[in-house]
């Protein structure tokens, strides 16, 4: 399991349209506000992963306080000798496997906004889309990679969403939503489908099934909660961890990400120059970020319109060499590589001081290449 929990909140943005046949209810108020108003919940989380002819099963005892980043996850799988525990107080994450000599401590970790913000966008699209005509929206599916399982980065492109009614999970009524990829070109992940059962009262996902094809192999993941208790009165020490006296504490990489409302704000604090590229007329800046770890510094810009996304990433990873082939294209004074990742195109190049990656979905190759050249000109 280990460090993978930091990755599940990162997913490629996708376009979404809602089936015109959906009869979605009107969801009262803000989904994320209702989710965050929950003092806490506890449950057993069962995960089943099928890939090729292999099946992996795990069972975790989970306690969580939504909106705070506080959680406790203990592996209680039958007949397991090396049981891992993950505990976060909303700022520091501890990862420890019973019987080992080291415990990992990771500071600056709080992914509490990832899930509720996605739920807000998803339910907003579903509610507006009951009579939709195919308009796309910038939205992601829920994180679909269980902690410690195979990563499935690479999902991109258009997602169809439909409201499937109400079903009962663990004795509680849930809204059922269905998502599937209608991309026609092969990406890192193909034939992506996800079905969600979301608690009607608190909007906590009580079950999700995800199916996709990766490297030619069909993969299915089912995550379900049972024995769920809402507002159980979780004591504060639930989210504290004291490593055994004979265990060495290892400080792992921490990730700090800051978001800014415009390029000027990002430029004021960034450790290297921030490009201000020429953007097609209908696009607007929707995200400007700086991410810092112990070894990596990067900035990111994302622009979007109703149907497409353009993004820029600049980092200090000048030694990075991709292991995939592509088409050579000139970008300023440098030779860049254009890659077709299925429903996303990407142009990458390296200068003596920085690594650039410019990506686009819903745009033509010529538009993306010209955008990449604009980035190079703006940052020359």
Secondary structure, 3 states (H helix, E strand, C coil): CHHHHHHCCCCCCEEEEECCCCCCCCCCCCHHHHHHCCCCEEEEEEEEEEECCEEEEEEEEEEEECCCCEEEEEECCCCCCCCEEEEEECCEEEEEECCCCEEEEEECCCCHHHHHHHHHHHHHHHHHHHHCCCCCCEECCCCCCCCCCCCCCCCCEEEEEEEEEEEEECCEEEEEEEEEECCCCCCCEEEEEEEEEEECCCCCEEEEEEEEEECCEEEEEEEEEEEEEECCCCCHHHHCCCCCCCCEEEECCCCEEEEECCHHHHHHHCCCCCCCCCCCCCCEEEEEEEEECCCCEEEEEEEECCCCEEEEEEECCCCCCCCCCCEEEEECCEEEEEEECCCCEEEEEECCCCEEEEEEECCCHHHHHHHHHHHHHHCC
